[in-house]
Amino acid sequence: MTNAAQILIVDDEVNIRNAIVTLLGKRGYRARGVATAEEALALLETTDMDLVITDLRMPGIGGMEFLRRLQTTRPGTEVVVMTAYSSIETAVEAMRFGAYDYLAKPIDRDRFPIVVEKALERHFLAVENQRLREQLETKTRFDHLLGESEAMQRVYGLVEMVASSDVTVLLTGESGTGKELVARAIHHKSPRADGPFITVNCGALPESLFESELFGYEKGAFTGALATKAGRFELAHGGTLLLDELGELSLKSQVDFLRVLETKEFCRLGGTKVVTTNARIIAATNRNLAEAVKQGDFREDLFYRLNVVPINLPPLRDRGDDIPLLIETFLPDFCAQHKRPLKEVSKEAMRLLRLYAWPGNIRQLRNLLERLVVTVREEMIQPQHLPEEIQASKEDRRTMIVTLGSPLEGIEEEVIRRTLIEITNHREKAAKLLGISLRSLQYKIKQYGIRE
């Protein structure tokens, strides 16, 4: 790594300067020289250097002043100073001001490369430590969201932008993509971070329980209501309310929810007292709500009220570069949790994992890794340890080999089946990819008996 280092030599003696540049060049470094500190400072405004080797006695800005300015303008740059034997005390003083080491003139050709190598090692160690700190801060900042891909960077950017306001956010994406984690990240970065974070799974709520769960109820409101109970809206006051799988709400429940969303007021079931909430609303769904509006399954006014800032979470199949990072994060955790020796994934197994379509997204990957930790005795996870469907991921998931003369009906069935299993199990998206209507897709699924 250090052989690619960029080194700047600052010395007004042209022969010494050129000799050092030549010596460093022979060792594989990218070195260049300038005569004055003024030239060096101008160059450093536009060019990063890993190491600066500077004389202490120069016309114009002297070496000590140059060093002080470097500490302000380029604090991450390592500096080695050069001085005559008679000025060693000055060199020691320079080290107190931040120089890494000094070289006495005339330069000792045996000691010189050692000092340069050590200075560069310290520089690159500091750079790596800074990178790791930034990685850790990113993980903390985004509440365990993982991913360095361009798609996830866009998500992080939107989280940063919306967190400071109370704007309503609509999280969309397939099941298992981490919508709740994004909602928590928004909450924890917001001024409401000290308030409650309340979730409700709308898909698990029958219409008969929707009002009592979200709005609460008074004692005696119905059989079994033995005491007054606060609903989720009330509990989320001062914090954030995540309505997961909102697309599953019945039309009647959608009307009730819209009313509260607009007014921030409601009454508990069986009560007359108006309760006010200032909970911030985040909605999440794996449905295409715009398509549901067209089909009459979702209210248009509610959709537009929720869709103020949409954030779409990419499926794992579109984040192949993030898979190694996810595995490196999850695998040690599961090994520690189940008291197993630390395991690694072989290169070929990793290749297959990256090729696989992951219809269950990150949730499916986590479950698989936990299973492998428990069931694989070896410390290296190999392709044969993976499920058959992942081992079969040797070809690109978006390709299929078709034998000429095969019945068209069989080809159609296979294309639909593999699209639903390997590309997306979201029927509206699958229909769009296949170029057919949702109704036609549903008919063919039934016709061929396809199990997703």
N, C-alpha and C positions, 0 to 999 in steps of 0.2 A: 504494500500500500504506500510506504514512504517513498519508493522510487518514483512515484508519480507526483511527488511534492513539488510545489513551486517555491523557489527561494529567491529573495532579492538581496543583492550585495550593494551596500552603500559605502563608498570610499572614494575620496578625491584623488588618490594615487592610481592612475590608470593601469600601471603594470600589475599592481597587487590585485586590483579589481578584476582585470581580465584573467589573471592566473587562477583566481578562485572560481570564476565562472567556468573556465575550462575544466578545472579539477572536478567540479560538481557535475558538469555535463558528462564527463567520462564515467561517472558513477550512476548515470541514468536519471539524474535530477533535471528539472526544468529551471535553469538559473538565468538570471539577467542582472545587469549591473547599472547603477546610476552614480553620478559623481557627488551629488549633494542631497542633504535631507529635504530641501525644498522639492527637488525632482521626485524623491521617494514619496513624499506626502501627496503630491499631485497624482502620481501613478496609483497609489493605494486608494484614492477616491473612487477609482473605476475597476481596479483589479484586486482580487483576493490573493494574498500570499500566505503560505503556511509557516514560513520562517523568514525573518529579516536578520541579516548579518551586517552590522554597522560599525564603522570606525567611530571612536569617541571624539577625535579632534578633526573637525572639518570647518571650512570657511562657511560663513553664514550661520544657519541654525546648527548649534553644536550637538554632539551625540546625546548628552543628558537631556537637553530640551526636546530633541527628536523622540527620545524614549518616552518622555512625559506625554507628548502629543499622541504617540501611538497608543498609550494606555487609555486615552480618551476616545480616539477615533477608531482604533482597531484592537479592542481589548482581547480578542481571541488569538492574536498573532504572537507566536513565540519570537523572542529576540535574543540573539547572541551578540555581545559587543567585542570589538577588537581594540587593543591598546598596546602601547609600548610597555616594556618591562618596568620602566620608571613610573608608570601611572597605574599600577595594579590596584592601589587604594581606590582610585576613581572607578575602576571596573567593579570592585566589590560594592561600592556605593550604588552603581548602576543596577546590580543584582537586587539591592534592597528596594529599588524602584520598579522591579518587575522583570528585569532581564533574567533569562534562564541560566546563562553561563558566560564566561569570557574566554577569549583567545588572546594570548600574548604574541606580539609581533617580534621577530619574524614568525610566521605561522608554522607550528609543528605539524608536519604532514601526517604523522602517526596519530596524534591526538585529534586533529581536525575532524576526520570522518566520524570518530566516536562521539564527539560533542554534537555534531550535526544530527546524527542518527538518534541520540538520546533526546534532543530538543524536539525532533519531529515525532518521536514516540509519545512524548508528553502532549504535544499539540493534538495528535490524532486521538489519543485517549480522552482528552477533554471534549473533542468534537463528538466522539461516540457517547460519552456520558450525557452530553447535552441532548443528543438525539433520543437516548433512552428516556431521559426526563420528559421530553416533549411527548414521546409515545405514551408514557404513564399519565401525563396530564390530559392527553386526548382521551384515554380510556376513562379516566375519572370524570372528565368534563362531559362525556357523553354517556355516562352511567352504564358502562359495560358493553356499549355498542362496539363491535369489532369490524374492521375493514378499512383497507387503504385504497380500494379501487376508486376509479373516477365516479362511479355511480354512488358510492357511499359518501364520497367527499361532497357531492351535491346535497345529499341528505343532511350532513353535518352543517353545511352552510345555511340551509333553511332552518334548521333547529336553532342556530345562533340568532338568526334574524327574528324569528317569531317568539323566542322565549321571553324577551323583555316586555312584551305587550300582552294584552288579554284577548287577542284576536282568536276567533274560533278556528281550529285546525281539523282538517279531514285527512286521516291517515288511510291510505289504500295500499293494497298489496296482497299477495297470496298468503294462505295460512302458513305460519311458521317463519315468516320473514322478519319478525321482531317489532311488530307495531306497538306492543305495550312498552317495550324498552325505549322506543323513540318518545312515546308519551311521557314516560318517567323522566327521560333526559330533558324534555321541554320543561316539565314541572320543576326539576331540581336546579335548572339554570334560571328560573324565573324569580321575580320578587315574592312569589307565593311558596318558595321552597320550604319555608318553615310551617306551612299549612298542610292540611291532610291531602293525600292522594287516594281518591276513592275510585274503584272500578266496578262496573256492572256488565255482565255478559248478557246482552239483549237476546242472543240466540238461545239462551237457556231459560228465558223467562216466558212462560205462557201469558197470553193476553190478560187473563184473570188476575195475575200477580203483578203486572207491570206497575199499576198505580200504587199499590201498597209498598212495593220495593223502592220505587223512585221518590214517591211523595210521603211515605210513611202513613201511619193511621192512628186514630184516637182509640182509647180504651172502649170496648164495646161496639166498634165499627162493624164487626162481623163475628160470627161464631169462632171462638178461639182467640179473639183479640183481648187478652186479659190485662194488657197494659199499653199505654201509649208508646209508640215506637217512631223514632225519627227515620225518614227515608234517606236515600243516597244523596239527593240534592241538598238536603239540610246538613248531612254529615260533611259534605264537601265545601261548606261555607268557608270562604277565605283561602281555599285551596283549588284543587283541580279535580274534575269529574271526567273519567274516561268511560265512554259508552262504546264498549267493544261489540263487534258484529251488529252494528246499528242497522244494517240493511235487512236484518231479519225481523224488524218490528212490523206488527200488523198496521194497517192503515189507520185504525182507531187510535192505537198507541202513538202513531206518528203525529196525529192531531194534538193529543195531550202534550206530547213532548215539545212540539213547535210552540204551543202557547206559553209554556214555561221558558223556553229559549228566548222568546221575544220579550216577555214581561219580567222575568226573574222572580215571579210570584206564583204561589200555589197554596192549596189547602190540603192538609192531611186528609186521608180517606175517613169519612165520618165526622169531619170537623168543619168549622166555619171560620176559624181564625186564619188570616192570611199570613203565610210564612214567606219571608224574602231571603233569597240566596244570591251571593255574588260569585258563586263557583265558576271557574273558567271551564269551558266545555271543549273537550277533545273527543272526536268521534273516530272510530276505526271500523273498517269493513273489508272483506275480501271480494265483495260483489262490485260489479260495474253499475254504480248508482245511476249514471246517465242513461244506460240501457234499461235499467229497472223503471226509470221515469217514463221512457217511451212505451214500455209494456204495461204501464198503469199500476205497477207494484210499489212505487215509491212516489211520495208527494213532491211535485216540482218545487213548490215554495220552500219546503224543508231542505231539499237538496241544495238550493242556492244559498239558503241561510247557513248551511254547514260548510259549503265548499268555498269559504272565504280564502283560506290558504291551504291548498291541497299539497300533501307530501306523499309521493308514491315510493314505496320501498321495493327495490329491485329483487327479483327472485335469485336464489343462489346460483342457478345455472348461468346467469348473466354476470356473476361475480367470481369466475373461476380463479382469478388471481388471489382472492381472499381466502380460498379454501385452506392452503397451507397455514396461514396465520390463525384461522379458526381452530384447526387441528392442534397446532402448537399450544394454543391457549387451553382448549378443553381437555386434551389427553392427560397432561400432568395433574389436573384437578381431579379427574376420575380415578387416576392411579392412586392418588393420596386418599381419596374418599373410600376406596375399596381396599386399601392397604396392599396394593400390588406394586411390583417393581416398575420403574419408569419404562414406558414402551415408546418405540419409534415406529414410523411408517416408512417402508422401503420406497425407493424411487419409483418402481413400477406400480406399486399399490397406490402411491400418491397420484400417479398419472391417471389411473383408472378412476380414482375418486374425483379428479378434476374433470374427467370426461362425462361422468354420470350426470343425469338431468335433475336429480334431487326434487321430485315432485312435492316432498314434505318440507323442503327448504332447510333452514338451520336447525329446526326442531328434529327433523329426521337425521341430520348429521350428528347431532348431540347424542341421540338415542343409539345410533350405530356405534359411536365411539365408546360409549359406556358398555355396550354389549361386548365389544372387542376386548376391552380392558378386563372384563370378568371371564371371558371364555377362551381367550388365546393365552397359552402357556408361555410361548416364546416372547422374547423382549422386542423382536422385530416383527411388525405386522406385514405379512406378505399377501400377494394377490389371492392366493388360495384361501385365505382367512375371510375374504370379503364375500358378501352375499352374491348369489349367481347373477342377479340382475346388474350388479356393479361390475362383476367380472366380464359380463357381456358388453361392457361399454368400450370395446376396442375400436369401434368405428364412431365417427362423428354422430352425435345423437340426432342430428337433423337430416341424416341420410339413411336410405334404405335400399338394399339390393333387391331388384325385381327380376325374376326369370321371365324372359320373353315367352309369350304363349300362356302365361298364368291367367286364371279366371279373374276378370275385373272385379267381381264381387269380393273375392278373397283379398285382392290388393287394397280395395277400399276399406275393408274391415281392419286390415293391418295398419294402414295409415291413420285411421281414426283412433285405434287402440293405442298406438305408439305416441300419437300426438297428446292424448289425454294422460298417458302415464309418464312419458319422458319429457314433454315440453311444458304442458300446463293442464292441471285438472280443473281449471276455471272454464266452464262450458262456453260462456260468451266469448272469451278470448280464443278458445279452441275453434269455435265456429268461424270467427273472423280469420284466423290463420288458414283454415281449410277452404275459405271462400264460399261458405254456405250459411244459411240462416240458422239461428238457434233452434227453431222448431224442427228443421231438417236434421240437425245433428242429434237432437233428442230422439227423433224417430229412428235414426240409424243405430243409435246406442241400444235402443230397445230391440230393434230388428236383429242385430247381431249378438245380442246378449252380452255386451261389453261391460265388464266390471272395472271400475276405475281404481 
